[in-house]
Amino acid sequence: MSYLVLARKYRPKSFTEMVGQEHVVRALGNALQTQRLHHAYLFTGTRGVGKTTVSRILAKSLNCVGPDGQGGITDQPCGVCQACTDIDSGRFVDYTELDAASNRGVDEVQSLLEQAVYKPVQGRFKVFMIDEVHMLSNTAFNAMLKTLEEPPEYLKFVLATTDPQKVPVTVLSRCLQFNLRPMAPETVLEHLTRVLAAENVPAEPGALRLLARAARGSMRDALSLTDQAIAFGSGNLEEATVRQMLGSVDRSHVYTLIDALARGDGKTVVETSEALRVNGLSAASTLEEMTVVLQRMAVLQAVPDSADASDPEAAETARLAALLPADETQLLYSLCLHGRGELGLAPDEYAALTMVLLRLLAFKPGAMPSGGSSEKKTLKSPEAVPSRPQPVMAAAQPVVPATRPTPPSVPAPPAAARPISASAAAPVARPAGVTPPGQVLSVVDEEHPVQPARPVTAMPTAQVVAVPVRVAAESRADAPAPGAVQGTPLVPTEEGGYWHQVVRGLIASEAITALARELALQSQLVARDADQWLLRVERESLNSASSRERLQAALQAAGHGVTLAVEIGRVSDSPAKRNAAIAEEKQLAAEKLIHEDPFVQAMMRDFGAKIVPGSIKPIEPNGSSNTQPK
């Protein structure tokens, strides 16, 4: 007699024999007892969790007649009647299993549905079981929709899939769905213990624990691995042989690594990594085992009373949990989890494992470099960062040469009101008409008179006077810091309109190009007087000396004999914003013109025509479709 593998030999024959799926067993059992039976069931879950087994037990429960042949629908099939034995052996004529992975076409589904018109031959119900139903084609799904929604009273559908996302919602809505969960390692361990006891196979608890973890929630995988381990160990399941078969990392290596990381012992980390290479142990398994241990350590740190006294590794886990702080445990867990995904990117997985372990050591909080200094070389103390001289921002107090004449319309106020430090007053000593790069030209508001000022003590030969200028409506009090996020809406100002016309003229005559053109487009004219204009930009990278000088030269060539000063702040009215607003207006006007065209409306109404989004472009007077005005 041929050998029958454990996964088939110990397949559950009734609901009471099933393990790990109590929520499904309870729901189906209650439905069978009350005979509130749905016409279509959908079982979902990963491989080896019991989808096909549940469908067969359900078919037996629906067709079981009991040992005496007088039984009815039950949640405990007898297993000895003709229907139960035939379903177990796979020869019950009224139970049909269709493998949708190899029969996914509409013809196969139609052939199955043709049998639905005939009543059961032997049993009480016909049961159509379609495995891996997500593999069916769209036409096959559509072909079965009507029958699936309103089948004959004697027909039950049972669908099974590992990927319910690929099943159309039209099918999902017609079925009663049950999600079979992956089984916990403890559940798999208990079942393996019972199976091996029935098989009279001696097994060490550590070996079974390894097999239960390696199954990853699948009972069929666990039993298949057990078959392999029995053959590998010549009928004995020892932890060392099972570990060798699986290529699993001994927890002692993991404990050594975590202990070395906790103590900051890089030498032990590298030596242990090299030992893993020599023994041919899996790098991915090493990181996986580390995450398992770190997770248990984190649980112990949060809930000290949660230790399992029956676990032989609990003492070592508790020791490491006390040795490593909670924040470092969380950091190591996260780095191990992400490092496992990087193993495939490296040419050598053991070199990648070493780098992940060294990264754990390098990112250890409070780790000291080899030089003994905990300060990063790329960081500087606040005292070492040179600060730019800040301009004098007294209310309505511009810094200009004393030789400039005061306009007759505004009386000249007394000298500056407050003492100015030597570093801040240094720009006053520059020649008349020259503004140093990056200096801010303060603005005077004509509505608020200048307060009396005291003489400047640092530069007795210079005098600071107030210069009346035209002020834009926006105040600089709300200006963001350099590098702030752009996106300020357009707020039209009188100065902005004047600056827009000037820039348009300069661009039309090609007087400015490249960075000078960008500086002009992105800047806002905040204030201007007879021979000095103040611009504001949001990006400091635009405020370069060469761009400012080229723009100033172009303005002078165009008849504006002014000196430019540029500050950093929020821009609400620039030529670029006005150009964008004009382009948007033209685009909306063009779209409105097309949508209101009678011919277009007739095409859309009579022939179902649609306007492709983004295909409408306004036409410039020169015939181009450029939406960006100059």
Disulfide bonds with the S-S distance in Angstrom:
none
